[in-house]
Amino acid sequence: MDEGTANPLDPYYLAVMARVPGLGSRYMQQLLAACPEPAELWRLDVAALVHAGLPVRLAEPLAQLAHAEPDAPARLAETCARLQVQVVSWQQAAYPIILKEIFGPPIVLYVRGRLIPDARRVAMVGSRRLSPYGQGVAEQFAAQLARAGLTVVSGGARGIDTCSHAGALKGGRTVAVLGCGIDIAYPRENRRLLDQIVAQGGAVVSEYGPGTQPLPAFFPARNRIISGLAEGTLVVEAAQRSGSLITAEMALSEGRNVYAVPGSIWSDTSAGCNRLIQQGAKLVTQASDILEDFGVEAGPPAKKKRLNLNPDERQVWQVLSYEHPVSMDEIIMSLPKGEMPNLPFVLLQMELKGLVIENELHAYRRAERE
């Protein structure tokens, strides 16, 4: 199809048709080969759809959808315009080149932000229940990979995904692939992170239209997009049974590289990574192990923050480490005088300065490695 003369609603016709369960890219290719104009395809009856190569079990619900909601494509276009969301079909040059190569690529992508078709990307995935080790590794690797010019792709979930996006934002661009509607933040606390990804030149992507709630069945499908957008997938922390391992398997099935960060043999969250390494994934201990496969040089080192600490903050800083979070009681016990009445306020001020991170157990660690 000539994009210069294409109907501007074409991607929206395809997006609405993609709502029919089972109508994947293979059948859509057959339909478009028989009827290249999506607007005309939308108006075909059951007999014509079957003649074009669609099974009756798919032709009937598609024809029923078009009959019941003839203006659905136009309404979807209005909704996306209001949400500042772009719909990109695989027929368009804006569709990521590498994603077209996978088995069953999404018919359309809903995109908020900027998705560069030929960008070089690396996926980062891992456990939602991460350890301090996993958090630090994910943030550090993501920042260094992004600083070298790679776009970091992850799933916007809690845990390693969130740390990967946050780390990448320190050095460059990142893409979040959702398992729900493009307008929904899941988990809700990551809405600000998703907005920041867009604001800093990255993208939030989904194959699900506005308003689609997150369902368990959507996440394996989401994972194929995460690995499909990237030349390689890095697993930072993963249990023996983990969705991250599904993403790694998808990457392998498409002939893409898989990397894994080793962990303690006594850690449940490292069991999956250690098993991947046993099975042939490349063991990585620093970002350069991945960059050499991409033929990319490391970016400039991050500028160290100049510490501007008052006397109380300096005492607390000396107690904290990057690797091991400590509780408030442990901080007090480690202070020279064994007390600091205003410690909660001191820690809050250090958090606001970006020097300290508090975890879900209310333990504290340095935000960056020295």
C-alpha positions, 0 to 999 in steps of 0.5 A: 500500500502507498502510504502517501495515498492511504486512508488515515483511518486505515490503522484504526480499521485494522486495530478494531478488526484485531479485537476479534479473538484469533484474528492474528497477523497470519489471517490478516495478511491473507485478508489484505492480500485479497482486499488491500484496503482496510476500509473495504475489508471492514465492509465485507460480509461473511461470505466475502470474508470466507472467500478471502481466506478467513475461517467461518469461526472468525468471519462471523464475529468480524462481520458482526462487529462491523455491522454492530459498530460501523463507526468504531474505527472513527471513534477509536481515532478520536479516542486516541487523538484525545489521549495523544496516542498513535496507532501504528500498523505493520503496513507503516514505516513507523512500525519497528523493523525488528518486530516484523520478523517474529512469529505472529507480530501484533497487527497494530501497536498503540504508541504513546511517545516516540518509538524509533523504527530502527533503534537498537534495543536490548530487553531487560526482564526479571522478578517482581520480588527483587532483592537489593542485589537485583535492584542495584544490578538492574539500575546500573546495567540499564543506565550503562546500556542506555548511556551507550545508545541502546534503548532499554525495553521492559514491561513496566511491572514492579520489580526488575522492570521498574528498576530497568526503566528508572536506570535507563532514564538516567542514561538515555531512552527506554520503552515500556510494553504494557499488558493492558490498555495504553491508557492504563498504568499497571501497577498504578504507582508506575503512572508517573514513571510511564509519563517520565518515559514519554517525557524523556523521548521514550515510548509506552507501547501496547497492542491493547486499545484504550480501556483494556484491563490487565488480564493474566492471558495478556502478559505472555503475549506482551512478553513476545513484544518485549523480546521481539523489539530487542536484539537481545534479552537480559534476565537480571533476577528470575525464579525457577518458574518465572514469566521472565524465562518465558520472555527469554525462551521467546527471544531464543526461538527468534534467534536473539541473544539471551544474557543472564546475571548470575546470583547466589545458589541459595537465592530463589530469585537467582535460580532461573538465571543460574539455570539459563546460564547452565543452558547456554545463556551468556553470563554477564557481570557488566554492561560491556559484556552485552555491548561487545555483542552489539558492537557498541562502545560504552558511553561516557561515565556518569558524573558523580553527584557532589555530596552536600551533606550537613553533619547529621546527614554525613553521619548517616551516610557513613553508616549506609551502603549500596548493597545492604539496606539497613533499618532505622534501628540498625542505623541508630545502633551504628551511629557514634553516639547511638542516637539521633532524635531527628533521624526520620527527618534526616532520612526524608531529606536525604531521600528528597535529595536522591541520595537514599532509597527506602524499600518496602520493608522500610530499610535504607540504602545508598541510591548509587554505588560510589 
